Amino acid sequence: MRRYIKYTTIPGLNKQVSKIIMGLSNDIMNKGYENDDNLTYAFKCGINTFDYVRVYGKDKSE
């Protein structure tokens, strides 16, 4: 599998992080279903940065 992911650094972190961030707050995970296949695929593609928040801005941000 070819990796087209670009990486950057964050001050104070000794590891490069992917510029593409996978958001984990989605219907599959919020309903408690397994999301292993999606996470495995993201890792294989080179994504190593993840964001998980159930709600941003107290439902006022979207």
Buried (B, 14 or more C-beta within 10 A) or exposed (E): EEEEBEBEEEEEEEEEBBEBEBEBEEEEBEEEEEEEEBBEEBEEBBBBBBEEEEEEEEEEEE
